[in-house]
Amino acid sequence: MSLKPANNIQDNHTFGEFGGVNPSISDSATYTFLAGKTMGDTFEGNTEGCYLYSRHTSPSNLHLSNALAAMEDTECANVSASGMGAITSVIMQICGTGDHIVSSRTIYGGSYALMKNYLPKLNINTAFVDITSLQKVEDAITKETKIIYCESVSNPLLEIANIPELAKIAKKHNVLLVVDNTFSPLIISASKLGADITIHSLTKFINGMNDTVGGVYCASNEFVTNSKSVMDGAAMLFGPVMDSFRSASILKNLRTLHVRMKKHSENALYISQHLENDGIRVVYPGLKSHKDHKLMTSLYNAEFGFGGMLTIDAGNLEKANLLMEVMQDKGIGFLAVSLGFYKTLFNAPGTGTSSEISLEEQKEMGLNDGLIRFSMGLDNDIKRTYKIMKICLQEVGLI
Ligand SMILES: Cc1ncc(COP(=O)(O)O)c(C=O)c1O
């Protein structure tokens, strides 16, 4: 595909007061009106250029939301205090008691726990399916289904969702396709491919600094406006609002996302290819051996590569833990959850970021306890990194 999400971000610019090159930060919770009528109108929706209260919208949040809407090429977007804040806002906006979700079974552990453990308390139930089987997805849809939910590149198994085909199924059954695109910003243009709503945890690649959590959903004007309705909007009423200072800092970091994504991808491809040549079992969407490699090449915006995430199989948890400790000691990166940092981060998802998923279910989906998930950093000299990694692998007896 030839889409230009980075150009869209670059072209989206707002000057600050006094001609500042960055937009001014709105340091206010509430806003004055010159006329009572305008306040009334604003309560009913967005009045152009008018702000009501910062849980609804602040100018700073609007700047970041607009830039992210430009990136995903959607009409609108709304930032939230965390990725989970965006996910819960979207689901609670769409679903009520008795409704049903069809979700990929390989998703971030928190999203899984929300659907598996929390939403049933509200009588919202979820069928978890293998998202790469379109037939299974369609078969799981019931009269009550409101959402098909998946991640473009799944956490942690790095399966690729066939967004255009899932969108066709969603349309056919009149349900919404909600895609979490956290692993592949710029790389996958989920909304252009057919997602009705695209979510990101901004905590990861988009902010890239690991100094805050944040989230966004990108969707139609109608959906975003409804979600912020003072009467019944999930975002407005649950209130997971981002602070203006944070949205201003994330917007500045978003400006370099294209440069960072290219480097993350370049480094992850180099490491994947070399470790695979060394006989390590590597999963990376850029490798020909990846089961969805062809699909990925038909969906992705090639200039940004195949992403910064890869997994290797260390065989068992003991080996995985040992290898991670050795790698941390030798400076390869940090044994930490999360992703999208300048430094490589690694963890064993079975006992870390996917520990919300029961061991039985992990086994069923192919998540074994020796899996190590890497978020490759921005290392300038990836050859040097590889050489050190090889020493670590030799030290623990994996090669
Ligand atoms: C794919 C994915 N989606 C959503 C989230 C949740 O985001 P946050 O931690 O910003 O709430 C995460 C967090 O790890 C994630 O990996």
The ligand as an ORCA input file, in Angstrom:
! r2SCAN-3c Opt
* xyz 0 1
  C      -1.175     -3.933     22.537
  C      -1.490     -3.153     23.775
  N      -2.660     -2.506     23.868
  C      -2.982     -1.791     24.961
  C      -2.137     -1.710     26.046
  C      -2.565     -0.928     27.263
  O      -1.982      0.324     27.244
  P      -1.641      1.188     28.568
  O      -0.637      0.402     29.348
  O      -1.149      2.476     28.007
  O      -2.924      1.348     29.324
  C      -0.910     -2.363     25.998
  C       0.010     -2.282     27.157
  O       0.948     -3.016     27.307
  C      -0.573     -3.104     24.830
  O       0.588     -3.769     24.742
*
